[in-house]
Amino acid sequence: MSDVVYMVRAKSEASCQRELDLICERMGAVPVTSPTDAAGRDWVARAVPARTTKAPTADGGRGPGVSG
């Protein structure tokens, strides 16, 4: 598991969502929290790097239906 987290903080929900979308697009990240103002100050949202590798499977990672 990665310890990398991208955080956006903005004055409005719309601005926070826009910046979150931009980070996800440019950094290949996925959002983990939508914009929220629950922290009491501004709007915040978070993203993490997208998982690019899969865990090995019992068949060596080739998936079902692949022979030989």
N, C-alpha and C positions, 0 to 999 in steps of 0.2 A: 504494500500500500504506500502510496506517495504522500509525502508531507506537504506538497505544494498546494496552496489554495490561493485563488485570485479573489480579491474583495473589491467591490465597487461601493462607493459612498457618494450620494448626490442629494441635492436639495428637493427633488421631486421624484415621484414614482416613475413617471414617464422617462425622465432623464436617467434614472438608475437602470431601468430596463434597457434603454438604448445602449448604454455603456456595457451592460452585461452581455447583450447580444454581440457587440463589437469584440469584446474580449473572447467570447466563445468562437466567433468566426476567425479571428486572427491568430489565436493561440491554440486552436483545436481543442477547446475546453468544452465541458458540459456544465450547465447550471445545476447547483445542488440546493440553493435557496432562491426563491423568487424575491423581488424587492419587498422589503418590510420596513415599517417604521416602529417596530416593537421595542427597539433599543432606546427609543425616546428622543433620539437626535438624528435628524436627516433620514434618508432611506438607504438601506444597505442590502446587498445581494452577494452571493458567493458562487464560484465555479471551481471545478477541479479539472486537471488534464484528463482528456478522454482516454479510456483504457484502449491500448493499441495491440495488446497481445492477449491471447486466450490461454487458459489453463490447459495443460495436456489432457487428452482423453484416453480412455482405455485402449482405443484402436490406433494410437499413435498420432491422433489429431487429424485423421483423414475423413472422419465423419461416417455416417451410416451409408451403406450401399456401395462403398468403394472396395473393390476387390484387388487382390494380388499386388 
